Amino acid sequence: MAVRALIGPVATVVAVLVVAALVLVGGLWWFQRELVYLPSSGPVPPAGTMLAQGEDVVLTTADGLRLGAWFAPAQGERRDVTVLVTNGNAGDRSLRAPLAAALTARGLDVLLFDYRGFGGNPGRPSEDGLLADARAAREHLVRERGVAPDRLIHLGESLGSAVAARLATEAPPAGMVLRSPFIDLAAVGELAYPFLPVRALLTDRFPVVETVAGTRVPTVVVLGEADRIIPPAQSRAVAAAAGGRVVAVPGADHNDAVLGHGPAVVEAVMAVAPP
C-alpha cells in the first residue's frame, strides 16, 4: 500500500519535469534566432560622421531588401584592394568604424554593411538571409564599383567568418581573414547549453570547418588566446581545415578592441592582400 501511495506523487513529479523540459526545449527552438542574432535597433549615423570621406550606400538583395552600408575609401596611397567586412552576430556597422579606419589608413578601400534586421534594416536574420546580404554587398563592389575579384579580400568576424567563407566558395576572393571563427554554430551552442540537444535543435548551422575545407583561398585566422566565447581550439581547427595560418593574440578576449581592429587583424589583411 505504501508503495502504491508513492507512485501517484512520483508520477506527478516526473510528468511535471517532463512537461517543463519540453516547454524549455520548445521555447529555445522557437526563439533560437533571438539567442543567436543580437542586432542593434538602429538608426546608424551617416557614414561621413564616422569615417573620413565615408559614403552611405544602399544594397539591394536578391529577395528585394534594401540594406544600409558604408563605403570607406583608402586614405593616402591607395593599394587598389578592397576589403568586404562581414560582421559578427551583434551590434551594427558603426561598431566596425575603427576597423575600417585602420584599414583605410593602410591604403585599402572598405565596405561595411549591416545584415537584414541589423542597424535599422528590414527583414529578419537567418543563415540563408545573411549569405544573401553578403552576396548583395559583393555584387555592389564588383558590378557598381568595378572591383576586380582578384583585388577583393573577405574579412569575417566571429559568426561573420561563416558568411565570408560561404561566399568564398561561390566567388573566391584574393584572400580571406577569419577573426575568432568557430567549428560550427552547434559547437558554440553546446558550450552555452551543455545539457540540451543543441545540434538537433538548431535551424541555422554555419558549418565553418566544413565550408573552408572546400575553399582554396589564402587564409589567415586571427584568434584571442583568452577568448571565452569561441575557444581558441575551435579557431585553430578552422585554420587547419583551410590550410591557413594562425595569428594568436595573447591575453585577448572575444570582444576586446585588439581583436576588433588591432594590429594583428590589420596585418593579417595586409598579408593576404595582393601586391
N, C-alpha and C positions, 0 to 999 in steps of 0.2 A: 504493500500500500504506500509506503514511504517513497519507494522508487517511482511509482506511478504519479504520486503527488508532485514529484520534482520535474517530471517530463514536461508538464504543461508550461511552467515558468521558463525552463531551459529552452524549450522550443520557441517560446515567445521572444526571448533574448536573441536567439540565433536569427529568427526571422527579422527582427528589428535591425540587427547588424548587417544582414544581407541586403535589406532594403536601403539602409544608409549607404552601404558600399556601392550599390547600383546607382543611387542618386548622385553620389560623388563622382563616380566614373562617367555617368551620363552627362553631368554638368560640365566636367572637364572636356569631354568630347564636344559638347555643343558650343562651349565658349573657348575652345582651344586657340583660335586665332587671336582672341583678345589677350591671351597669355603670350603668344609668340610675337605679335606686332604691337609696338608701343609708340604710335606716331604722336607728334605734336599736333595740336589742332589748327595751327596757323593763326593769322596770316604770316607769311615770310616777308621780311623787309625787301625793298628794291635792291638789286644786285650792286648798284653803284654806291650804296651806303655801307657795303661790307667789303667790297673788293675794288681795287684800282681798275678803272675802265670796265668794270663789270657790266654785263649786258643781260637784261631779262629776256628769257626765251620761253616759248610755248612749244611743247612737244605734243604730237598727235599720235595716239596709239592705234593699232590695227582695229581695236574694238571701239574707237571713236572718242576716247577720253582725251581731254586737254590737260596736260601736266605742266606745272611750273618748273623752270630750270634756270640756271645761271651759266653764262659763258664768261670765263675769265681769261683774257688774252695774256700772252707772255709779256713779261716786263724786261727791259734791257735787250740783250742779244737773243733773238728768237732761234730756237732749235728746230722748228718745223716738226714738232712732235706734240701730239695731243693726248691728254690723259682723261679717260672716261671713268668717273668715280661711281661705284655702286655702294650705296650706304648700308649700314647695319640695320638693325630692326627697330631703332628708336630715334626720336627727335625729327629733325628736318635738315635741309641743306645749309641753313645758317650755321649749324654747329660744325660744318666742314669748311667754313670760310678760312680758318687758319691753315688748313691743309692746302687749299687752293692757293693761298697767298705764298706759302712756302714753295710750291711747285712753280708758280709763275715767276717767282724770283730767280729760278734756275733756267728760265727761258722756255718753259713749257706752257702750252695752252691747256685749259682745264674746263671740262663740263661737269657741273654739279646738277643733279636733278633729284626730285622727290618722287617716290613711288605713289601709286594710287592710294588715296586715303591718308597720305602724309602731307604735312605742310599746307593744309587747306585744299589739296587736290581732291577731285571727285573719285568715287569708286571705293572698293574695299580690297585690302591687300590679300594676296594668295600667292602660292608658288608660281603658278602659271601667269598670274597677273604681273608679278614683279619682273618676270622674264619678258613679257610683252612690253613693259615700260622701258626696260633696258634696250630692247630692240629699237624702240622709237628713238631713244637717245642716240644710239649708234647711227641710225638712219639719218638723223638730223646732221650729225657730224660728216658723214660720208657724202650724202646727197646734197645737202644745203650749204655746207661749208667746204666741201671739196677735200676733206681729209682722206688721204690715201690709207687703205687698211694697213699697209706696212709701216705707217707712221703713227699708229694708234696703240696706246697702252691701256690695259684694263687694270684698275686698282679697286679691289674688292675689300670691304671692311666687314669682318665677322660674318654675319649672315649674308652680306653682300658678296662675300667670296664665292658662295654658291651660285649667285646670279652671274658674276663675272666669269666663272668657269663654264657655266652652261652656255653663255653667249659665245665663249671662245670655241666651243665645239661646233657652233653653227658658222661662225665667221672668225677665224683665227686672227688675233692681233699680233703686233710685233713682239709683245711681251706682256707679262702678267705679274702683278704683285698682289698676294693674298695676305691680308693682315688679320691674324688671330682666327684662322679658319678652323672648322670642326670636321669630324669624320662624316657625320650626317646629323640631321636635327634630332633624331631619336637618341643618339649618343649623348647629346647635351641634356635632353629632357629626362633621361634616365638618372642623371646626376641630381636633378632637382626633385624628381618624384620616384625615388628608388623602389617604392612598394606598389607602383602602379604599372599596368601593361602598356607603357608609353608607346612602344613600337607598334603595337596593334591598334592604338587609338589615333595616332597621328594621321591627318589628312595630307599635310604638306611634308615632304620628305627631305628635300635639299641634300641629296647624296653627294657630298663634295669629293670624297675619295674616289668613288666610282666614276664621277664625272671627269676629274682631272686625269685619271688613268687613260682616258680616251683622247686626250689632247696632246699635241706636240708643240707646245708653246713654251719658250723660255720663261721660267717661273722662279720667283723668289717668295718665300714665306717669311713673314715677319711675325714674331711672337713675343709675348711678355713672359719672362721666366716665373713671375709671381701672379700670373693670370688665374683668378679664382672663378671665372665663368667658363672659359674654354681651357681645359687642361693643356699645357704645352705638348704633352704626348700626342694629343689629337692633331695639333697643328703640324707636328713633325711627321705624322702619318700622311698628312696631305702632301707635304713636300716630297716624301718618299714616293708616293704614288705618281706625282707629277714629274719625278726625276729632277726636282728643283733644288735650290739652295736654301738653307735656313739662316736667318738672321735673328738671333735671340737677344732681347734687351734685358739685361739684369735688373731685377727688382721691380719690373714694370707690371702693373695690373691692367686688366682689360680696358678700363675707361680712362687710364692715365693719358695726359696730354702727350707724353713722349711717344706713345703708341698711336695717338691720333694724328699728329703732324710733326713728330720729332725727326731728327737727322736720320735715324735708321730707316724710316719709311721713305723719306725723300731720296736717300742714297740708293735704296732698293729700286726705286723707279728709274733713277738715272742709270743704274746698272743694266736694266733691260731695255732702255731706250735706244733706238737705232742712232748711229752717229750722224 
